[in-house]
Amino acid sequence: MASTVESACERGVDTVSEPTAVGDLVSVVIPVYNVGPYLRECLWSVGAQSYLSTEIIVVDDGSTDASGEICDRFAANDGRCVVIHQRNGGLSLARNVGLEASHGRFVTFVDGDDYLAREFLTELVRAARRTRASVVASGCTFVTENGQYMGRMTPPTARLMPGRRAFLEHLRAPTIVSTSACGKLFERSLFADHQLEFPVGRLYEDNYLTPRVYYYARSVAWEVTCGYMYRQRDSSISAAPLDARSIRDWTGASEALNDWLVAEGIGRLQLLECYRAALRLAALNAAARRGTTGSKELTELLAAVRASRRRVLMMGAAPLRTRLMLAASVLGFPVYRRVIQLTSRLGLGVQRPARTRLRKG
């Protein structure tokens, strides 16, 4: 099968000629909703992983296109795959259903329109064994709708830290490593032991869950590898118009986290202001890129960013990127929007490919 998986693998990570020996079972949870044009590539890339000890749990979340049939055909040819068909309930519910059906020591999440480099699971399992981390986080490679390479986002260095410290560092600087549940390998027991699940009915659900996972993790390892291929689609949630619900769910994660901290007896944390500011800026940046103007929600978001600016700049704990963006918001939204749109067109939000092939690790 001539696939963009193979060409992306060649650019993004090295490949090996022999499959990895069977080891700890990894559950791959794939929520699917109307992604027919991309689904074969996603499923093929998971089935072709060099790490063999996997179970593939596909949750068809009420698709109305050919996605359900594609899932069933794949499962008929790969005995490791189980397909669950359900009424549409959203991404969070689909992931929760897949998680509940999983049996592996580890679990990873792959969206149905994305795909994996062949060594993705091998590299993350190897890191988990080497570091004994409860969570292994990687970077990702951005590709266009037709699989053309765009750039990558990767941790600045490979590192390992205790879970509680990773939790605090994530509050301080959530933009350093993606909050996304994708591109990570989790010990499945983290979810069962601490009753962790994705918030049903919320957009940007990972902002709600990932900090809590870090809090309970024994340790978190970051690997400088980019084997998760993240497809940039105009019709995806991340490209949809920024309406009232989007802003509420994006920025509301910090308030939900604050409530959780209080309920768990942890107390209020000053670093939560950094997390709150980062989420508000992320929403503002999305509004700028998508051309949002003149709405009541945008006015309220700008007021919230101003409040964060005063608090966070006085603290000095936030990373330089956050402080610079907060300072730039003083210029007003029209100027701020032009700056964000320009940096987006120039690709300054992701690392550009080098002239030689990308290095492994």
PEGI-V539890 format. One record per residue. N is the residue number from 1. PHI is phi as a letter, one per 40 degrees, with the letter a starting at -180 (* if undefined). PSI is psi as a letter, one per 20 degrees, with the letter a starting at -180 (none if undefined). Layout:
{{N PHI PSI} {N PHI PSI}}
This chain:
{{1 * o} {2 c o} {3 b q} {4 c i} {5 d g} {6 c g} {7 c h} {8 c h} {9 c g} {10 c h} {11 c h} {12 c g} {13 a q} {14 c q} {15 b r} {16 b q} {17 c h} {18 b q} {19 c q} {20 c q} {21 c q} {22 c p} {23 a b} {24 d p} {25 c p} {26 b p} {27 c p} {28 b o} {29 c p} {30 b o} {31 c p} {32 b p} {33 a o} {34 f l} {35 b k} {36 d g} {37 c i} {38 b i} {39 c h} {40 d g} {41 c g} {42 c g} {43 c g} {44 c g} {45 c h} {46 c g} {47 c h} {48 c j} {49 d q} {50 c h} {51 c o} {52 c h} {53 c m} {54 b q} {55 b p} {56 b o} {57 b o} {58 b p} {59 b o} {60 c o} {61 c l} {62 g k} {63 d q} {64 b j} {65 b b} {66 c j} {67 d g} {68 d g} {69 c h} {70 c g} {71 c g} {72 c h} {73 c h} {74 c g} {75 c h} {76 c h} {77 b i} {78 b o} {79 c i} {80 c i} {81 b p} {82 b p} {83 b p} {84 b p} {85 b p} {86 a r} {87 c q} {88 c p} {89 b i} {90 g r} {91 c g} {92 c g} {93 c g} {94 c g} {95 c g} {96 c g} {97 c g} {98 c g} {99 c g} {100 c h} {101 c i} {102 c q} {103 b i} {104 c r} {105 c h} {106 b q} {107 b q} {108 b q} {109 b p} {110 b p} {111 c q} {112 c i} {113 b j} {114 b a} {115 a r} {116 b q} {117 c q} {118 d h} {119 c j} {120 d g} {121 c h} {122 d g} {123 c g} {124 c h} {125 c g} {126 c g} {127 c h} {128 c g} {129 c g} {130 c g} {131 c i} {132 g k} {133 c q} {134 c h} {135 b p} {136 b p} {137 b p} {138 b r} {139 c a} {140 a q} {141 b p} {142 c p} {143 b q} {144 c r} {145 d h} {146 c j} {147 g j} {148 c p} {149 c p} {150 b h} {151 i a} {152 a q} {153 b p} {154 a q} {155 d q} {156 c h} {157 a q} {158 c p} {159 a r} {160 b p} {161 a q} {162 d q} {163 d g} {164 c h} {165 c h} {166 c h} {167 d g} {168 c h} {169 c h} {170 c h} {171 c g} {172 c g} {173 a m} {174 c i} {175 c i} {176 c g} {177 b p} {178 d p} {179 c i} {180 d q} {181 c h} {182 c q} {183 g j} {184 b q} {185 b p} {186 b q} {187 c p} {188 c h} {189 c h} {190 d g} {191 c g} {192 c g} {193 c h} {194 b j} {195 f l} {196 c p} {197 a r} {198 c q} {199 c o} {200 c p} {201 g j} {202 b q} {203 c r} {204 f l} {205 c h} {206 c h} {207 c h} {208 c h} {209 c g} {210 d g} {211 d h} {212 c h} {213 c g} {214 d g} {215 d g} {216 c i} {217 c q} {218 c g} {219 a r} {220 b p} {221 b p} {222 b p} {223 b p} {224 c m} {225 a q} {226 b l} {227 c i} {228 c p} {229 c o} {230 c o} {231 c p} {232 c o} {233 b p} {234 c h} {235 c j} {236 c r} {237 d h} {238 c i} {239 b j} {240 c q} {241 d q} {242 c n} {243 c a} {244 d g} {245 c g} {246 c g} {247 c g} {248 c g} {249 c h} {250 c g} {251 c h} {252 c i} {253 c h} {254 c h} {255 c h} {256 c h} {257 c h} {258 c g} {259 c h} {260 c g} {261 d g} {262 c g} {263 c h} {264 c i} {265 g j} {266 c h} {267 g r} {268 c p} {269 b p} {270 c h} {271 c i} {272 c h} {273 c h} {274 c g} {275 c g} {276 c g} {277 c g} {278 c g} {279 c g} {280 c g} {281 c h} {282 c g} {283 c g} {284 c h} {285 c g} {286 c g} {287 c h} {288 c g} {289 c h} {290 c j} {291 g k} {292 c p} {293 a q} {294 g j} {295 c q} {296 c g} {297 c h} {298 c g} {299 d g} {300 c h} {301 c g} {302 c h} {303 c h} {304 c h} {305 c h} {306 c g} {307 c g} {308 c h} {309 d g} {310 c g} {311 c g} {312 c h} {313 c h} {314 c h} {315 c g} {316 g j} {317 c h} {318 c q} {319 c r} {320 d h} {321 d g} {322 c g} {323 c h} {324 c g} {325 c h} {326 c g} {327 c h} {328 c h} {329 c i} {330 c h} {331 c i} {332 g q} {333 c h} {334 d g} {335 c g} {336 d g} {337 c g} {338 c h} {339 c g} {340 c g} {341 c h} {342 c g} {343 c h} {344 c g} {345 c h} {346 c i} {347 g k} {348 c i} {349 c i} {350 b r} {351 c p} {352 c q} {353 c q} {354 c r} {355 c h} {356 c r} {357 c q} {358 c q} {359 c q} {360 c p} {361 g none}}
